[in-house]
């Protein structure tokens, strides 16, 4: 095994874990959920403010947050009568950042792309 693979990765995924990973990503197949995650990547936010930031109704945001919560991507805590949402942990933050940065990278290592331009 080449030495640049992190030691935590020691085996092929089980079918069960691969299924769970596929389900995890299917939840992310929705642009508005990515916009909500991007807002939460900036810091904890109340539903009302979140709705304004992502230009959705509060009920639509609440619906999406319930889905993201059941997928363990976001969590929340109450302070007084306010409910604040956050990304669940650094894994979700890193996932958001890595996918975002990956998509912004130039294609310069992809020879095929150059011939089409």
C-alpha positions in Angstrom: 0.0 0.0 0.0 1.5 3.4 -1.0 2.5 5.5 2.0 0.4 8.5 1.2 -2.8 6.8 2.1 -3.9 7.7 5.6 -3.5 4.7 7.9 -7.2 5.0 8.9 -8.1 3.6 5.6 -7.2 -0.1 6.0 -9.8 -2.0 4.0 -12.3 -2.0 1.2 -15.7 -0.6 2.3 -18.2 -3.2 3.3 -21.4 -3.3 1.2 -23.3 -2.0 4.2 -21.0 1.0 4.7 -21.0 1.8 1.0 -24.8 1.8 1.1 -24.7 4.3 4.0 -22.3 6.5 2.2 -24.4 6.5 -0.9 -27.4 7.5 1.1 -25.5 10.2 2.8 -24.6 11.7 -0.5 -28.1 11.3 -2.0 -29.2 13.7 0.8 -26.7 16.2 -0.6 -28.1 16.0 -4.1 -30.2 19.1 -3.5 -28.8 22.7 -4.2 -30.8 24.4 -1.5 -29.3 22.1 1.1 -25.8 23.1 0.0 -26.8 26.7 0.3 -28.0 26.1 3.9 -24.8 24.2 4.7 -22.7 27.1 3.2 -24.6 29.6 5.5 -24.0 27.4 8.5 -20.3 27.1 7.6 -20.1 30.8 8.3 -21.4 30.3 11.9 -24.4 29.3 14.0 -27.6 30.9 12.8 -31.3 31.1 13.6 -33.9 29.8 11.2 -35.2 33.2 10.5 -31.8 34.6 9.6 -31.0 31.5 7.7 -34.1 31.9 5.6 -33.2 35.4 4.7 -29.6 34.5 3.8 -30.6 31.7 1.5 -33.7 33.4 0.1 -36.2 30.7 1.2 -39.2 30.7 3.4 -38.8 29.8 7.1 -41.0 26.8 6.6 -38.9 25.6 3.6 -35.7 26.1 5.6 -37.1 24.3 8.6 -38.1 21.3 6.4 -34.6 21.1 4.9 -33.0 21.4 8.4 -35.1 18.5 9.6 -33.7 16.4 6.8 -30.2 17.5 7.4 -30.6 16.9 11.2 -31.9 13.4 10.7 -28.8 12.8 8.4 -26.7 14.1 11.3 -25.2 16.9 9.2 -26.5 19.8 11.4 -27.3 20.1 15.0 -29.0 22.8 17.0 -29.2 24.2 20.5 -31.7 26.5 22.3 -30.7 29.8 23.9 -33.7 31.5 25.5 -36.5 31.2 23.0 -34.1 31.1 20.0 -32.9 28.0 18.3 -29.5 28.2 16.7 -28.3 25.7 14.0 -24.7 24.8 13.3 -22.9 22.3 11.2 -22.7 19.1 13.2 -18.9 18.8 13.3 -15.6 19.4 11.5 -16.3 16.5 9.2 -19.3 18.3 7.7 -17.4 21.6 7.5 -14.5 19.9 5.8 -16.8 18.1 3.4 -18.4 21.4 2.4 -15.1 23.1 2.1 -13.4 20.3 0.2 -16.2 19.9 -2.4 -16.4 23.6 -2.9 -12.6 24.0 -3.4 -12.5 20.9 -5.6 -15.1 22.4 -7.9 -13.2 25.7 -8.1 -9.9 24.1 -9.2 -8.8 24.6 -12.7 -9.0 21.5 -15.0 -5.4 21.8 -16.1 -4.5 18.2 -15.3 -7.3 16.9 -17.5 -5.8 16.7 -21.0 -9.1 15.8 -22.6 -10.7 19.0 -21.5 -8.1 21.1 -23.4 -8.8 19.6 -26.7 -12.5 20.4 -26.5 -12.0 24.2 -25.7 
